Amino acid sequence: MAAGFFKAEMSMLSSTLARSYSIPFRKTPMSFDFRIAMRQNPFTRIRCSPVAAAFSSSPSHSPNFPIPGLEDVFVGYLFGRKKATEVAHVVWEKVIQKGDMVIDATCGNGNDTLAMLKMVMDDSVSGGYVYAMDIQKDAIQSTSSLLDLTLGSKEKDCVKLFNICHSKMEEIVPQNSRVRMVAFNLGYLPGGNKSIITVTDTTLLALKASERILMPGGLISLVVYIGHPGGREELEVVEAFGSSLPVSDWVCCKFQMLNRPLAPVLVFMFKRELK
Ligand SMILES: C[S@@+](CC[C@H](N)C(=O)[O-])C[C@H]1O[C@@H](n2cnc3c(N)ncnc32)[C@H](O)[C@@H]1O
């Protein structure tokens, strides 16, 4: 086996193995089979989304994979050259539309918040908000400083920062908001106090709140770190939650390295468009 080669597992959290689709990638010397276990193609009812189109159109051996950015980042991830967070950002880009409202449930140092803001903001479209929260004051300060350094005041007005637990996100998001995405980057604040981490009870409450407020065609995105105490238990809770969502309304999957047992795990839960 070539040095640096690794296996990546993509498994659907809420379906059994019945059918597999091959998605070849251009610009690479080999083609990869993403064996997607599913009872039926789960993406057929997610409309208007390039991610959905990628999987619901001709499922096998399409010569033109229709999402170039996604293609590059997934191939980079397979070869160990792209990080889980980079994959997450590219998936967000395919789901988020200009003018959307999105939630950063763990804003930390603000990198994800900033990435989300660039995806929702556009001068030609009104709206476009990121509601960002963190349980630590230091994290809110760090995010605020990053935004001050990077943004003008008009853009910064589109980010609402809250020093609260994400289990309380429904208290700060205006009622009847159409929330396109809730993103979690679990674990501890890089460069901060490593004893303050996300924990299973409040993560689960926050996932349930996300399920309630997410609009059809929206996404719950998680990067789950399992190298610290409690990380694996948190992943189990996240997986159990995703597995419990009905296949008729949700598409839930995870990406996990098989031979890097401590590598972060990516979990995506897409809420299908209404029929
Ligand atoms: C891995 S860091 C997030 C990194 C961040 N997204 C970024 O781009 O820099 C995880 C963050 O979750 C925060 N956190 C822990 N428990 C939380 C909770 N119950 N509610 C909200 N944030 C929480 C931590 O304080 C920490 O800043």
The ligand as an SDF file (V2000), in Angstrom:
LIG
                    3D

 27 29  0  0  0  0  0  0  0  0999 V2000
  -13.5720   23.4680   18.3230 C   0  0  0  0  0  0  0  0  0  0  0  0
  -14.0540   24.9700   19.0620 S   0  0  0  0  0  0  0  0  0  0  0  0
  -14.8900   25.8250   17.7770 C   0  0  0  0  0  0  0  0  0  0  0  0
  -13.9870   26.3810   16.7090 C   0  0  0  0  0  0  0  0  0  0  0  0
  -14.6290   27.4790   15.9100 C   0  0  0  0  0  0  0  0  0  0  0  0
  -15.7780   27.0260   15.1750 N   0  0  0  0  0  0  0  0  0  0  0  0
  -13.6500   28.2190   15.0270 C   0  0  0  0  0  0  0  0  0  0  0  0
  -13.8810   28.3330   13.8030 O   0  0  0  0  0  0  0  0  0  0  0  0
  -12.6760   28.7150   15.5650 O   0  0  0  0  0  0  0  0  0  0  0  0
  -15.4020   24.4780   20.1000 C   0  0  0  0  0  0  0  0  0  0  0  0
  -16.0490   25.6160   20.8400 C   0  0  0  0  0  0  0  0  0  0  0  0
  -17.2700   25.1390   21.4120 O   0  0  0  0  0  0  0  0  0  0  0  0
  -17.4840   25.9230   22.5680 C   0  0  0  0  0  0  0  0  0  0  0  0
  -18.5100   25.3130   23.4160 N   0  0  0  0  0  0  0  0  0  0  0  0
  -18.3580   24.3180   24.3280 C   0  0  0  0  0  0  0  0  0  0  0  0
  -19.5540   24.0040   24.8770 N   0  0  0  0  0  0  0  0  0  0  0  0
  -20.4620   24.8290   24.3080 C   0  0  0  0  0  0  0  0  0  0  0  0
  -21.8680   24.9940   24.4760 C   0  0  0  0  0  0  0  0  0  0  0  0
  -22.5550   24.2280   25.3170 N   0  0  0  0  0  0  0  0  0  0  0  0
  -22.4970   25.9430   23.7410 N   0  0  0  0  0  0  0  0  0  0  0  0
  -21.7910   26.7180   22.8760 C   0  0  0  0  0  0  0  0  0  0  0  0
  -20.4610   26.6070   22.6780 N   0  0  0  0  0  0  0  0  0  0  0  0
  -19.8120   25.6580   23.3830 C   0  0  0  0  0  0  0  0  0  0  0  0
  -16.1150   26.0070   23.1940 C   0  0  0  0  0  0  0  0  0  0  0  0
  -16.0530   27.0690   24.1080 O   0  0  0  0  0  0  0  0  0  0  0  0
  -15.2220   26.1950   21.9510 C   0  0  0  0  0  0  0  0  0  0  0  0
  -14.9490   27.5460   21.7360 O   0  0  0  0  0  0  0  0  0  0  0  0
  1  2  1  0
  2  3  1  0
  2 10  1  0
  3  4  1  0
  4  5  1  0
  5  6  1  0
  5  7  1  0
  7  8  2  0
  7  9  1  0
 10 11  1  0
 11 12  1  0
 11 26  1  0
 12 13  1  0
 13 14  1  0
 13 24  1  0
 14 15  1  0
 14 23  1  0
 15 16  2  0
 16 17  1  0
 17 18  1  0
 17 23  2  0
 18 19  1  0
 18 20  2  0
 20 21  1  0
 21 22  2  0
 22 23  1  0
 24 25  1  0
 24 26  1  0
 26 27  1  0
M  CHG  2   2   1   9  -1
M  END
$$$$
